Amino acid sequence: KKLEKMSADILGKEDALFTTSGTLANQIAVMTFTNRGEEVIIGDTSHIYNLEVGALAALSQVQTRPINVENGYYDIEKMESLIRNKGIQNAKTGLICIENTNNLNAGFVVPIDNINAVCELGKKHHIPVYMDGARIFNAAVALDVEVKDIVKNVDAVMFALTKGLCAPFGAILAGDKEFIEKARWIKQRLGGGFRQAGFLAAPAIVAIKEMIPRLKEDNKNAKILGEKLSAIEGLDVNVDNIHTSILTGSVKKLPITIDEFLDRLKENKIKAKRISDDSFRMVTHLGIEENEIERVVKVVKETINNI
Ligand SMILES: *Cc1c(COP(=O)(O)O)cnc(C)c1O
């Protein structure tokens, strides 16, 4: 209860719900907002759409209307064109889902004006707006604003306790009282209810109290790493695309495959994720300090020199 109260306060929402995971929080939100057979407008690279085991279809029984999101920016006109008209043959658009930071492979900060424009569109058409804010605090520290200012107009929001905030467990879903009351009931239905939850909430409270300002370091380290990697001949890293703690790069111009490149890093105890046929993703976090950034740069340089 203390964790939920604290979380609601920090987000500027009436109430909050502690869940086992971000995935569960997202799916509870969709189930709370929608009815079977409705349509959900959702980013085509989003976590809810791509990495939640088809839960929109399996649990909420909704269908999706994906929207392409350019560098964390939602095209409002395009979004409005995806809202279904009333009609005997048409599904009802029941929810708009946005993600901030955007695109799990990039960590783009969605501009606050753009979020507010999505919310205005939702209001105009009586469609609720939900934000998957797994890494919302990375966005808040990047913009140097309070997270409340970012999520003010969305109907509900989730954040992960286990990403940059480093807690071992859980996520928070927040919204108004009525929403959370229904969400709590759905959480219970899905077997997500807790009994002795204090020991799970305790590290989450530490995370919220101590880890939020620290995210600045992750964002800064990602930028430093990106700048240094972008200076390596042949390696493609777009520093302008590093908004938060995630950076991406490509080995397209080098005579090495992405798998060989990542294997070489792994041999040196550096983990990066393959995100396409020639590109990778790196994420900075509490376990990565500035001297380790140097080591990563050194290993990447050596790898490329030894091709
Ligand atoms: C990690 C993540 C989730 C899911 O959180 P889990 O706790 O791993 O289930 C949802 N959305 C985004 C954008 C994420 O990065």
PDBQT file of the ligand as one rigid body, heavy atoms in Angstrom, charges set to zero:
ROOT
HETATM    1  C1  LIG A 401      10.434  -4.361 -20.387  1.00  0.00    +0.000 C 
HETATM    2  C2  LIG A 401       9.292  -3.710 -21.030  1.00  0.00    +0.000 A 
HETATM    3  C3  LIG A 401       7.992  -4.161 -20.799  1.00  0.00    +0.000 A 
HETATM    4  C4  LIG A 401       7.665  -5.395 -20.005  1.00  0.00    +0.000 C 
HETATM    5  O1  LIG A 401       8.121  -5.434 -18.714  1.00  0.00    +0.000 OA
HETATM    6  P1  LIG A 401       8.356  -6.857 -18.004  1.00  0.00    +0.000 P 
HETATM    7  O2  LIG A 401       8.455  -6.497 -16.565  1.00  0.00    +0.000 OA
HETATM    8  O3  LIG A 401       9.615  -7.405 -18.585  1.00  0.00    +0.000 OA
HETATM    9  O4  LIG A 401       7.191  -7.732 -18.310  1.00  0.00    +0.000 OA
HETATM   10  C5  LIG A 401       6.957  -3.483 -21.410  1.00  0.00    +0.000 A 
HETATM   11  N1  LIG A 401       7.174  -2.430 -22.192  1.00  0.00    +0.000 NA
HETATM   12  C6  LIG A 401       8.414  -1.961 -22.444  1.00  0.00    +0.000 A 
HETATM   13  C7  LIG A 401       8.578  -0.765 -23.320  1.00  0.00    +0.000 C 
HETATM   14  C8  LIG A 401       9.510  -2.588 -21.872  1.00  0.00    +0.000 A 
HETATM   15  O5  LIG A 401      10.734  -2.127 -22.132  1.00  0.00    +0.000 OA
ENDROOT
TORSDOF 0
